[in-house]
Amino acid sequence: MTRTSSTRVTSSATGTVTIDAGRSMLDKGELSRAIDSLTKDDMKRTALTVVVQERLLSVVFTPSGAEAAPNFAPRSLPYERFPALVQEASGLGAGSAQSWQLTADRLTGALTIRVGVTGPDGTASLETDAQGRVIRRIPAS
């Protein structure tokens, strides 16, 4: 009995943008500039995950040959909604945000953006759809 196997090596690229102290990824236009800097060479490039923190943007791009993976266009995210989403998550009982993180992915099928905020009164979070409409709120605990 003859067995055959094949190995396919795929690689993904991660792009990261860090901005200087005193600036925030939530500042007007900052996220758009950061995404543009990572995708300017390939405007159709898709991502598996986008993570945004105060001064950091990280994108895990879809590996070559993995078009069936649950990906999305990083340029399609509602970046203009992100400051309001962080503020809304802070208002779920966490208090003034000491740290926050937004994560976008399609691991569950539909594109979901998760916003987590940690403040003096705990950690709160919310989830939104692809347009930034809140679909779930989780008060601070």
N, C-alpha and C positions, 0 to 999 in steps of 0.2 A: 504494500500500500504506500503510495507516494503522497506526501503532504507538502503543500506549498504554503508559504506565507509571504507576506510583503509588509514592509515597514514604510510608513510615510512620515517623514519628518516635517512638521510645520512649526513655524515660529511666530510668536506674536511680539509686537513691539510695544513698549511702554513709553509714553511721552509725559514729561513732567515740566511744569513751569512753576518757578518760585519767584515771588515778588519781594521787594525790599520792605523792611520794617517801616511802619507808619502808613503803609498802604494795605488795602484789603481786597480780596477777590470780589467782595460785594460792592466795591466802588463802581460807579457808573462806567460801563465800557470795559472794565478790567477783564472780565471773563471772556468777552468776545475777542479781545486782543490776544488773550492767552490761547484760546482755541484756534484762532487764525494762525498763530505761530506754529502750532503743532500740525495743522492740516493743510497749510498753504501749498505743499508740494503735491497733495492728492486730495482734491476737494470732495471726492466720492468715498474717501476712506471711512470705514465703519468701526464702531467700538463695541467692546463687550461690557466695559464699565467706565464710568466717569466719576471721579471723587474730587470734591472741592472742600477745602478748608480755608481758614483765614488768609493764609499767604501761599497756598499750594493748590495746584491743579494737577491731577494725575489721570491719564487716560490709558486704559489697556485696549489696544487696537485689536481687531479681529485678525487671527492668524491667516496667512496666505493659504488658500484652498479650503477654508472653513466657512464658506458662504452660508451654509445651513445653520451655523451657530446663531443663537439668539442675539443678534446685533442691532445696532441703530446708528443713525448718523449723529455724531456728536454736535454738529451745528444745529440740529433740530431741537435741542433742549431750550426751555423757556427761561434763559438766563436772566432776563429782566424781572422775573418773578422771584428769583432766589432771595434777595434781601427781605422781601415781605414774608416769605416762607420761614426764614430764620427768625424773624420777629414774631410771627404767629406761634412757632414752636416754643419760643421763650415765654410766651403768654400762657402756656399750658401748665404753669406752676413751677417752672425751673428758675424763674427770676432772670435777672440780666445775664445774658449769655457770657460765660467765661470761655467756652470753647463750643464749636459747632462743626458739623460735617454734613455735606449733602452727597448722596450716592445715587447714581442713576444706572439701571441695568434692566435687562429683559429676561432675567432668569426664571421668572414665573409666567412668562408668555408675553403679557403686555408690558410696555415700558413703565417702570415705576421709579419715582424719585423719593428717596427716604431722607428726611431731615432730622438730625439729632442735635439737641442742644443740652449742654451741661451748664448749670448755673448754681448759685449758692443754695438753692432749695431742692436740688436734685437734677434728674435727667428726664427730659420730655422729648417726644418725637411725633412726627406726622409723616404720612405717605400721600403722594399725589399721583395723578395720572400724567401722561406725556405733555399735557398743556399746563401743568402746574396747578390743577384743581385738586383741592384736598379731598381725599377719599377715606382717610382714617386719622384719628387723633389719639395719641397715647399720653395722658397727663403725667406729670412728674411723679416719681415714686421715691 
